[in-house]
Each structure stands twice: as C-alpha cells, then as structure tokens.
Amino acid sequence: MSRSSSSLFGLGAEFSSASALLGAAEKIHAKGFRKWDVYSPFPIHGMDHAMGFKRSRVSLFSLIGGCIGLTTAFFLIYYTSALNYPLITQGKPYFSLEASFPIFFELTILITAFGTILGLLLLTLLPRLHHPVFNWDRFQRATDDGFFLVLEAQDPQFHSESSHKLLEGIGGMHITEIFQDPEESPHPVRAEVST
C-alpha cells in the first residue's frame, strides 16, 4: 500500500522516563519546533516551561464570565426591584446593595465557571473524539507507563529524515511515522529503534 506524504501526521518517539521526556522537550523547543506535543500518564513538573508555553488564556474567559455575571446580577436586581415592580418592604429602598451581595456573588461565580469551561474547550479544541496518535499501537501505554513525544509534519522545521535522527539523538525509542488515516499505517513504517 502506498503511503502519501500529505497524510503523514508526524513522527512519534517513546522515552524511558518522565525526566527523559522533559529533557527531550527542552531540546526540541530549543531546535525551533513549534508544532509538537508530549504525552505522559501524569503531569510533569516544569513541562510547560520546557515546551515554551506562555500563560494560559483561560483566565481571560473566566474574567469575562465574572464581569458578565456581576453585570447581569446588578441589572436583574435593579430592574426587578426598582423599575419593573418597585415595592417598599420594611422601609428599605427599592434597590439595596447590601441585600444584593449574595446574588452578586452567586451569579458571578456561576457565570465565571461557565466562562472557564467554555474557554478551556475552545482553546484546547475539545472534545476531540479521534486523534492521529491513536493510530500508533504503542500509544496505548500513554495512560499507563509510557512517555511520548510527537513532532507534527506541519511544523516548518520538520523533515522526515533529520527529525528521525534528532529524535534518536535525544534518546527516543520506537520512532514511528504516524499517519492521519489508520488504514495507511497498520504497522510502523520504520524499524523500531531500541536503546
């Protein structure tokens, strides 16, 4: 079966430990790669810095959600209490900030939570029901005891041969070409490299 280079997703490599994966990530980032990812069964301290990630933008969505919640609560209470149905109860004014604080708090927290979840889903492109790395048979260990790094073919720095040598040089094992379509890569194209 012929394999077209246009359907190549990238190269995947397995690493022996979390510290080996962290070191590999630092080297890949230093080489100028920008379209790549790491996969491990647990979070690795320092990985965000090693991959060159900047501060998350999810907090912006949370802030916007909080502002919308607070503004909505204010206008909802003011409209219903002072404009739509003004009613003097026990000599209190139509609109009282002190009495409104619990509603301000609750609605602000509620819409902030919705904004956070929405931001997280939008920025991470979730839910994603299929990913090309699922076509790689060794990737099943990613949730158990496997540490993986995948270079995407869309990266301007990616060249199949030189990227393969780079992954070998930084300690990658079982380096495999990963294709978009599972029918195109039922078995690894390259002989698996073990160290």
N, C-alpha and C positions, 0 to 999 in steps of 0.2 A: 504494500500500500504506500503510495507516495505521500509525503508529508510536506505541505506548503509552508514556507517560512512566514506567510502572512497570518497563519493560525497559531504560530508559536506564541505562547503567553510569556514564557521566560525560562530561567534556569533555577532549579531548586537544589539546595545543599543541606545536609544534616550535620549538626555539630554535636560533640560529645557531652557538653555540659552547658549550664547557664553562663558561666564565666567565659567559655569559649565563644558562645554566641554573642555575648556583649563585646568581646574584643573584635570579633568579625564585623559587627555592626559599626564600630568606630572606624575600622579600616575602610569599609565600603563607603561610609559617609565622607571620609577624607579623600577618597578617589573621585568624588564628584557625582556619584549616583544619587538620583532623587526619586525614582520610581522603583521602590523595593519595600519589602516588609519582612518582619520576623514573626515567628510563631513559637510559643512555648506553653507548657501546661500551667504556668503560673506567672504572675508579673515579676519582671526582673528589675531590681533597683538600679537606676541610672540609665535604663534603656532609652528613655525619652531624650535625654541629653546626648547619648551616643548616636541616636538617629537624627539629631539636629532638629527636633520638634520645637516649635515655639509654643508660647502659652495658648491653651485651648480657647476657642471662641465660644464654647458652650456657655460660659458665664455671661456673654453679651445677650444671648437668648434669655437667660434667667433674669437679667436686669430688665430687659424689655417686658417680659412677662410680669415681673413685680410691679413695674410702673403702670402697665395696663390694668392689673388687678386693683391697685390702690386708687387709680383714677376712676375705674368702674364703680368701686365701692363708694367713693365720695359722691359721684353724681347720682348713683342709685338711691342713696340715703337722702341726699339733698332734694332730689326731685320728688320722691315719695313723701317726705316729711314736711317740706316747706312749700312745694309748688302744687303738686297734684292733690294732696289731701292734708292740708295743714290742720293740725289738731293740737291744742294746748292740753298737756297732761300734767297734772300736779304742779302747775305754774312754770313748767320748763319751757324753754324756747322751742320754736318749730324745728330748728336744727341745732344739735349739741355735739361738739367734737368729743367730749368726754364719753358720752354714751355710745358713740360710734366706733371707738377704738377696737373693740373685739371684732366687729365686722371688717374694719380696715385690715386688721391683722390676718384674719382667716382668708379673706378673698385675695389678699396679696400673696400669701403663702400658696394658695391653691393654683393661681394662675402662674406663679413662678415655677411651680413643679411641672405644670403643663408645658411652659416655655422651655424648661430644661430638657424634658423628654423629647419635645419636637426638635430642638437644636441638636441633640445627640443623634437622633435618627437621620436628620438631614445631612449633618456633617460627616457621618460615618457611612452614609448611603445604605443604611439598614432599613428594613430587613432585606437581606440578600440570600436567596434560597439556594443558589449554586455559585461556586467559585471555581475557577480552573484548577486551583491546587487540590481540589477534591479528586481530580483525575489521577493524582500521583499516589500510588499504592502505599508508599512509606508514610504518607502524611497522616494516616490514621493514628499514628503514635503521638500526634501533636497535643492531644488532650491527656496523654498518659505520661510518657517519659521521653518524648522527642523534642529536639530543639532545631528549628528550621529557619533558613533564610532564603528568600526568593527574590531574584533580580528579574524585573519585568522587561520584556523585549521592547517596550515603547520608550524606555529611557534612552536619551541621546548617547549616553556613554556605553550602551550595551552593544557588544559584538560577540557573537556566539563563542568563537574560539578563545578570544582574550578574556572574556568573562568566565569561561570554564577554567582557564588557567589561574585566574585571580581567586576563584573560589577554592581551587585546590591549594593554592599558596597560603591561604589564611586558615587552613585546617578543615575545609569542607569535605564531607564524605558522601558517598552515594549521590553524586551530582547527576541530575536528570533533567532532560528537556521536558517542559510541561506545555501541553497543547490546550487550546481552547475547547476543542471537541474531544470527548472521551474516546470516540472510535479511532481517533488519529494516534493515540498513544496508549494502547493496551499494555505495552511493556516499555521499559526505559530504552531510549534510543542508544545512549552511550553505555559502555560497560561501567558498572558501578565501581567507584574508586573507594577503597577502604585503606585506612592508615593504621 
